[in-house]
């Protein structure tokens, strides 16, 4: 199958088109709608091209020619640092005065350096007795969607794809995002609350890496889709198993472990850069 090369950036790559054409060996190229993105036809990705793109903060992806979003039926998103710009548990830790204990554990877990379940339960335990109202504070003051999130989700919905948020984060944030963005489903962890304060324990089964992968597979089967019809987007080691259940996996501003194993990596552009990977 013929391959195209998608090159896109936060800034317009137009000044580099001649050099990109030579590096890719493409005979022709076209701008992708009104985005700072170009499709190079029948080219070949190579080390020199990828290095040039990285040096100039451009994302470079090889994609099958003619691949369309309508060929897919389900898109799964991680939440923290993927759909939104923050790690909610770190922001709660900030309010609790334990950010210096929790944030390093979050970072190491996302890099895959420590066991996720043990570190997550440890981090949640440090939030014990924090007023539950702190979640409202984080949602209202700190939580922001990552660039391009609304445009991407709106286009997926317009084309009839199902959307699901699958996160190890907390119900409070996931359900509000589901409602705000009109997502079809959300799967998450529930943190216990007693007398208006967090208990420091997860209520019910922990949604860890295997749980996220299982949730995606369950949604795929329920929709009668093949694995090749599923797209998954994440950023950390905890998303690796979930992305492995999808035909197309996108590492979004991700840890190296995930970038190395995903189908595509977007290191610079916003989430709507996913749209450029399809015709």
C-alpha positions as CSV (number, residue, x, y, z in Angstrom):
1,X,0.0,0.0,0.0
2,X,1.3,3.5,-0.9
3,X,2.4,5.6,2.1
4,X,2.0,9.3,2.6
5,X,4.0,11.4,5.0
6,X,2.1,13.9,7.2
7,X,4.2,16.8,8.5
8,X,2.6,19.3,10.8
9,X,3.5,21.8,13.4
10,X,2.2,24.5,15.7
11,X,3.9,26.9,13.3
12,X,3.4,26.6,9.5
13,X,6.0,24.3,7.9
14,X,5.7,26.2,4.6
15,X,9.2,27.7,4.8
16,X,10.7,24.2,4.9
17,X,8.6,22.6,2.0
18,X,11.5,22.4,-0.4
19,X,13.8,20.8,2.0
20,X,11.1,18.4,3.3
21,X,10.3,17.4,-0.3
22,X,13.9,16.5,-0.9
23,X,14.4,14.6,2.4
24,X,11.2,12.6,1.9
25,X,11.7,11.9,-1.8
26,X,8.1,12.9,-2.5
27,X,7.0,14.0,-5.9
28,X,4.1,16.2,-4.7
29,X,2.5,17.5,-1.6
30,X,-0.7,19.4,-0.6
31,X,-1.8,21.4,2.4
32,X,-4.3,19.7,4.7
33,X,-7.3,22.0,4.8
34,X,-6.5,25.2,6.6
35,X,-4.1,23.6,9.1
36,X,-0.3,24.1,9.4
37,X,0.0,20.6,8.0
38,X,1.0,19.0,4.7
39,X,0.6,15.6,3.1
40,X,3.6,14.4,1.1
41,X,2.5,11.8,-1.4
42,X,4.3,8.4,-1.9
43,X,7.3,9.3,0.2
44,X,9.6,7.5,2.6
45,X,10.2,8.4,6.2
46,X,13.9,8.2,7.1
47,X,16.2,9.2,9.9
48,X,17.3,12.5,8.3
49,X,13.7,13.6,7.8
50,X,12.7,12.7,11.3
51,X,15.7,14.5,12.8
52,X,15.0,17.6,10.7
53,X,11.4,17.6,11.8
54,X,12.3,17.2,15.5
55,X,14.8,20.0,15.3
56,X,12.2,22.3,13.9
57,X,9.4,21.1,16.2
58,X,7.4,19.4,13.5
59,X,5.5,16.1,13.9
60,X,6.2,13.6,11.1
61,X,4.0,10.5,10.6
62,X,3.9,7.8,7.9
63,X,0.3,6.9,7.0
64,X,-1.4,4.6,4.5
65,X,-2.7,6.6,1.5
66,X,-6.5,6.8,1.5
67,X,-7.0,6.0,5.2
68,X,-10.2,7.7,6.3
69,X,-11.8,8.3,9.7
70,X,-15.0,6.7,8.5
71,X,-13.2,3.4,8.4
72,X,-13.1,3.5,12.2
73,X,-15.8,3.3,14.8
74,X,-14.4,4.0,18.3
75,X,-11.8,6.4,19.7
76,X,-10.5,6.0,23.3
77,X,-8.9,8.8,25.2
78,X,-6.8,8.8,28.4
79,X,-7.7,11.8,30.6
80,X,-4.8,13.3,32.6
81,X,-2.1,14.9,30.4
82,X,-3.9,13.7,27.3
83,X,-7.4,15.1,27.1
84,X,-6.6,17.6,29.8
85,X,-3.4,19.5,30.5
86,X,-3.0,18.5,34.2
87,X,-2.6,15.5,36.4
88,X,-5.6,15.9,38.7
89,X,-4.1,13.9,41.5
90,X,-1.0,16.3,41.6
91,X,-3.3,19.3,41.8
92,X,-5.2,17.7,44.7
93,X,-1.9,17.0,46.3
94,X,-1.0,20.7,46.0
95,X,-4.1,21.7,48.0
96,X,-3.4,19.0,50.5
97,X,0.2,20.2,50.9
98,X,1.8,17.0,49.8
99,X,2.6,17.7,46.1
100,X,6.3,17.2,46.8
101,X,5.5,13.6,47.8
102,X,2.9,12.8,45.1
103,X,4.1,14.5,42.0
104,X,7.4,12.6,41.7
105,X,5.6,9.3,42.1
106,X,3.2,10.3,39.4
107,X,6.0,11.2,37.0
108,X,7.9,7.9,37.7
109,X,4.7,5.9,37.2
110,X,4.0,7.6,33.9
111,X,7.5,6.7,32.8
112,X,7.0,3.1,33.7
113,X,9.7,3.2,36.3
114,X,7.6,2.0,39.3
115,X,4.6,-0.3,39.7
116,X,1.5,1.7,38.9
117,X,-1.0,0.0,41.2
118,X,1.2,0.3,44.3
119,X,2.2,3.9,43.6
120,X,-1.3,4.9,42.8
121,X,-2.7,3.5,46.1
122,X,0.2,5.3,47.9
123,X,-0.6,8.6,46.2
124,X,-4.4,8.3,46.9
125,X,-3.6,7.4,50.5
126,X,-1.8,10.7,50.9
127,X,-5.0,12.5,50.1
128,X,-6.8,11.1,53.1
129,X,-8.9,13.6,54.9
130,X,-8.7,16.2,52.1
131,X,-12.0,18.0,51.8
132,X,-13.9,16.6,48.8
133,X,-14.6,20.2,47.8
134,X,-11.0,20.3,46.7
135,X,-12.0,18.4,43.5
136,X,-14.4,21.2,42.6
137,X,-11.6,23.7,43.2
138,X,-9.3,21.8,40.8
139,X,-11.9,21.4,38.2
140,X,-12.9,25.0,38.3
141,X,-9.5,26.7,38.6
142,X,-6.9,24.3,37.2
143,X,-8.4,21.9,34.7
144,X,-8.0,22.9,31.1
145,X,-8.5,20.9,27.9
146,X,-5.4,20.3,25.9
147,X,-5.2,22.3,22.6
148,X,-7.4,20.9,19.9
149,X,-9.4,18.6,22.1
150,X,-12.8,20.2,21.3
151,X,-12.1,20.3,17.6
152,X,-11.0,16.7,17.4
153,X,-14.0,15.4,19.4
154,X,-16.4,17.5,17.5
155,X,-15.1,16.1,14.2
156,X,-15.2,12.5,15.5
157,X,-18.8,13.0,16.5
158,X,-19.7,14.6,13.2
159,X,-18.4,11.6,11.4
160,X,-20.3,9.2,13.6
161,X,-17.5,7.7,15.7
162,X,-18.1,6.6,19.3
163,X,-15.9,8.3,21.9
164,X,-14.9,6.9,25.3
165,X,-12.8,8.3,28.1
166,X,-10.8,5.6,29.9
167,X,-8.8,6.8,32.8
168,X,-7.2,5.8,36.1
169,X,-8.3,9.3,37.3
170,X,-11.3,10.1,39.4
171,X,-15.0,9.9,38.7
172,X,-15.6,13.5,39.6
173,X,-13.4,14.8,36.8
174,X,-14.2,12.1,34.2
175,X,-18.0,12.5,34.5
176,X,-17.8,16.2,34.1
177,X,-15.6,16.0,31.1
178,X,-17.9,13.4,29.6
179,X,-20.9,15.7,30.0
180,X,-19.0,18.8,28.8
181,X,-17.7,17.2,25.6
182,X,-20.6,15.0,24.9
183,X,-18.5,11.8,25.1
184,X,-20.4,8.5,24.8
185,X,-18.8,6.7,27.7
186,X,-16.4,7.2,30.6
187,X,-14.5,4.6,32.7
188,X,-12.6,5.7,35.8
189,X,-11.6,5.1,39.4
190,X,-13.9,6.1,42.3
191,X,-12.2,7.6,45.4
192,X,-14.1,7.1,48.7
193,X,-15.7,10.0,50.4
194,X,-16.9,10.0,54.0
195,X,-18.3,13.0,55.9
196,X,-17.2,15.3,53.1
197,X,-13.6,14.2,53.1
198,X,-11.6,11.8,50.9
199,X,-11.0,8.4,52.6
200,X,-7.6,7.9,50.8
201,X,-8.9,4.6,49.3
202,X,-10.3,3.6,46.0
203,X,-13.9,2.4,46.0
204,X,-14.3,-0.8,44.0
205,X,-11.9,-2.4,41.5
206,X,-8.9,-0.3,40.6
207,X,-8.7,0.9,37.0
208,X,-5.1,0.2,36.3
209,X,-3.3,-0.5,33.0
210,X,-4.9,-3.9,32.5
211,X,-8.3,-2.5,33.5
212,X,-8.0,0.3,30.9
213,X,-7.1,-2.3,28.2
214,X,-10.0,-4.5,29.3
215,X,-12.4,-1.6,29.2
216,X,-11.4,-0.7,25.7
217,X,-11.8,-4.2,24.5
218,X,-15.2,-4.5,26.1
219,X,-16.4,-1.4,24.3
220,X,-15.0,-2.6,21.0
221,X,-16.8,-6.0,21.4
222,X,-20.1,-4.3,22.4
223,X,-20.0,-2.2,19.3
224,X,-19.2,-5.2,17.0
225,X,-15.9,-3.6,15.8
226,X,-12.7,-5.2,14.7
227,X,-9.6,-4.1,16.5
228,X,-8.4,-2.4,13.3
229,X,-11.4,-0.1,13.6
230,X,-10.3,1.3,17.0
231,X,-8.1,4.4,17.8
232,X,-6.6,5.0,21.2
233,X,-4.7,8.1,22.5
234,X,-2.6,8.3,25.6
235,X,0.6,9.7,27.1
236,X,2.0,7.4,29.8
237,X,3.2,3.9,30.5
238,X,-0.1,3.2,32.1
239,X,-1.7,3.6,28.6
240,X,0.6,1.1,26.9
241,X,-1.7,-1.9,27.2
242,X,-4.8,0.1,26.2
243,X,-3.0,1.4,23.1
244,X,-2.0,-2.1,22.3
245,X,-5.7,-3.1,21.9
246,X,-6.2,-0.5,19.1
247,X,-5.5,-0.6,15.4
248,X,-4.2,2.9,15.5
249,X,-2.4,4.2,18.6
250,X,-1.3,7.8,19.2
251,X,1.3,8.8,21.8
252,X,0.3,12.3,22.6
253,X,3.2,14.5,24.1
254,X,4.1,11.2,25.6
255,X,6.7,9.4,27.6
256,X,9.5,7.7,25.6
257,X,8.3,4.2,26.3
258,X,4.9,5.0,24.8
259,X,6.3,6.9,21.8
260,X,8.5,4.0,20.9
261,X,5.6,1.5,20.7
262,X,2.7,3.6,19.4
263,X,1.6,3.7,15.7
264,X,2.0,7.5,15.7
265,X,3.6,10.1,18.0
266,X,2.5,13.7,18.3
267,X,5.1,15.7,20.3
268,X,4.3,19.3,19.3
269,X,0.8,19.8,17.8
270,X,-2.5,19.8,19.6
271,X,-4.9,16.9,19.8
272,X,-6.6,18.0,16.5
273,X,-3.3,16.9,14.8
274,X,-4.9,13.5,15.0
275,X,-7.3,14.6,12.2
276,X,-4.4,15.2,9.8
277,X,-3.5,11.5,10.0
278,X,-6.7,10.7,8.0
279,X,-8.0,11.8,4.7
